[in-house]
């Protein structure tokens, strides 16, 4: 098959591993910087150029679109979709996952549990908004933050109010969630490919922090997820329309709770920790025979 990987950096571990896995399996693969792709759109058809030359004939496109280029990157991916290329993570699914509020609404509509979440716009409603959530600690999250950035723990009601007011002053979009103390600063990253979890790791926040992301200084170890955790992870990816996803869960007294669904999960940490060939699983899924 002729594959394209949308990535701004060919040297990134995840991009390199996908190229390697594709070539080992006999596929032709090309890395395309989405910001160098440009489009022609007419009622008669869709076309794409890249650095002055036409792009066509790709059987499948694997998006590795960073959060900073979401809008343009998903427009490029959508153009490939219009031109008949398959993608495991459609453009609309990526947009659903990138918007934390929208993602939480869609997950909740499917009965998938998560920390209680509140969202509001008017400063006059802040007191009642926080009362809907319950007493602190609270977790305040930017709606489009990544890798643990833009996540704040507030331990007093006054701190919650102050943080909310400050973010509103910056015209930032954010959510406020209940803090799950029994998780003890740990979460699970489940790598979903198709209808199964192919690898998982338990991430632990460093002392003095509650963010378990590796980019925020957390540590990680291989873990075997329970059947319930695997089912929740797969259901979460499916609810957003993603064939490939990193689903972050925490273990709570009421069962697994979904924190986030990542449409472009990094492969380096989870491959090295789990020992699984995740890139190979992704290529196998993308190139499998599909019903027309």
N, C-alpha and C positions, 0 to 999 in steps of 0.2 A: 504494500500500500504506500501511497504518497502522503506523508504526514507533514503538518506544519506545527511548530511550537511558537506561540506568541510570547515572547520574552524580551525584555529590554537589555538583558545582560547574558550573553552566551556562556560566561564564566561561572555563573551561579551553580552551586552544587545540584540543585533540583533540575535545572535545565540540562546540565551535562549528563546526569544520570538517565534522564528520559531519552536523550539522543543516543546514548550508549545502549540502553535497553532496546530501543527501536532498531538500531543497526544490527545488533546481535541476532535479532529475529528476522532479519532480511528485509526490513522496510527502508524506504527512502525518506529521509527527514531533513527539514530545513528550519532553521531558527529565523523568525521574523520579528523585528522590532515593531510593535504595533504603531508607534508614533511615526514610522516611516512608511506606513501603508496609507494610501489615499484612494478615494472612492469616486465612482461615477454612478449616479442613480437616475434611472429613467423608467418610464412605464414599460419600455421594451426590454429591460433587463438591468443587471447589475454587473459592474466590473471593478477591478482593483489593480492598482499599480504599486510597485515597490522600487524605490530608488531608480525611477525612470523606465522600468520594464513591467509588462503585464504579469499578473499573478493569476493562475488558473490551474485546474486539474487536481486540486488537493482532495483526497478522500476524507480526511479527518483533520481537525484542528484542536490542539490541546492548549487551552489558555493558561498562561502564567502571568496574569495581569495584576500588577501592584495597585494598592489602594490609591496612590497618587495619580494614576492615569485611568481610573475606573471609567469615567465618562467616555473618553475617546477610545479606550481599549475595548469596551463592550460594543461601541459603534462599529469598530473594525470586525469584531467577532460576528456581530449580527449580519454584516455584509457577506462574510464567508457563508453563514447559514443561508442567506438568500441565494447565494450562488451554488447551493446544493451540498456543501461540505457538512459532515457530521461533527458534532462536538459533544463530549460527555457532560460538559457544563455549559448550557446555553447562556446567551447574554442576559436574558431576563432572570435566569436563576442566580447568576452572579450578582445582579443588582438587588435581588431580594435578600441575599445573604449579607451584602455589604451594609444594608440599612438595618441596624440592630432592632429598631422599633418594629419595622415591617416584619422582620424575621420572627421576632417574638410573637407578634400577633398571629402569624401563619402557623407557627408551631403550636401555640395554645389552642388554635381552632381545631387542630388535629388531636387534642387531648394529651399533648406532650408536656410534661411538667417541667417547671423552671422556677428559679427564685421569683417571688412576687415582685412585680415591676409596675412603677407608676411613671406617668409622663404628663406634663402640662406646660402651658405657655405663659399664662398671665401671672405676674408677680403677686397679684391680690389673692391668688389661689394657693400659694405655697404652703401655708399652714395646713389647709385642708388636704392638699395633695400628700403631704408627709404623714398626716394622720391616717390616710387610706392605706399607707404602707405599714404603719406600726412603729414602735419605738426603735431608736438606733441601737446598735450600729447600722449604718446604711452604706451602700456602695453606689457611688455616682460614676456613670460611664458616658463618655462621649459616644454618640450614635455611630460614628465612623472611625473610632480609634482602633488601632491594631497593635499586636505584640505587647499588650499590657500597658501601652501608653494611653493617657487620658482616662485612667481608672483611679478613683480616689475613695478611701475608706474614711467615713466620718463617724466618730464615736459618740458625739453629743448632738442633740437636736439643734443647738445654735450653730454648730459646725456644718450640719446639713443645710440649714437655711443660708448660711453665708456662702457656701460653695454653689448652691443653686443660684443665688443672686449674682454671684460673680460670673458664672457661666452665661446667665441670661444677658448680663452686661456686655459680654463678648459676642452675643448673637450665636452662641454655640447650641447645637442640638445634643441633648443628653437624656439619659434615663436614670432613674433612681431605683435601686433594688434592695431587697432584704439581704442581710448578711447571714450566711450559713456557717455558724461557728463550728459545728461538729466536723466540717470538712478539714479544719485545722490547716488551712493554707495549701491544700493539695487538690489537684484535679486530675482527670484522665483525658488524654488526647487519643481519640479513636480514629484511625484512618480508614474511612469507608471507601470501598471500590465496588460499585454495583450494589449487590444485595448482601454484602458481608463486610465485617471488620477484618482487614488483612494484617493489621499491626496496631499495637497500643502501647502507651507508656504512661506512667504515673509521674506527674510533675509536682515538686514540692517547693514552696516559696522559701527563700532564704530567711534566716532569723531576722525578725524586725519588720518583715514585709508580709503581705498577704497575696501578692500576685505571683502565681506559679510559673508564668511564662519564662522560657529559657532566656529570651532576650532581656528579661527584667532581672536576671541573676538567679533564677530558680534552678534546681537540679532535677534529674529525671532517672527513672529506672524502668525496666521492662515490667509489664503487668499482664495478667490474664483477666480479661473482663468477664463478668458474669453474663449469663444468657440474657438477663433483663437489660443490662447495660448495652450489650451488642444490639439488641432489638431497638432500644431507644435511639442509638446512634444511627442505625440504618433508616429508621422511620423519620428521623430529623432531616437527613440528607434528602430523602425522597419527598418530604413535605415541601422543600424549597426547590425541588426539581434538579438536584445535583447528582451526577453519577459518581463524582469523586469529591470527597470532602473530609476535612478534619473537624470532628465533632468533639467539643470540650464539655465534659460532664463533671459534676461533683457528686460525691456520695453523701447522702443526707439520711436523716431518720425516716423520711417518707419515701426513700428510694432515689434512683439516679435523677439528677436535675440537669437540664441543658443550660450551659452558659452561653455558648456561641457555636455557630456553624461557619467554618472557614472554607471558602470556595477555592482558595489557592494555598493549600497547606504545604509547608516546607517539608522536604524529605530527609534532610541531612540528620537531624536529631533522631527522628523515629526509626530510620534505617539503621543507624549506628547502635542505637540502644536496643531495638527489638531483634536485630539480626535478620530482618525480613527484606526480601527483594521487592520493595514497594513499587519502584519504578517499573520493574518487569510486570508486576500485576496490573499496573495502570495501562501499559502498552497492550497487554493481553486483552484487557477489557475494551479498550478503544478499537482494536483491530478484530474483535470477534465477529463472526457472521451475524448480521442483523436482518430481521424481517423487514421487507419493504413495505 
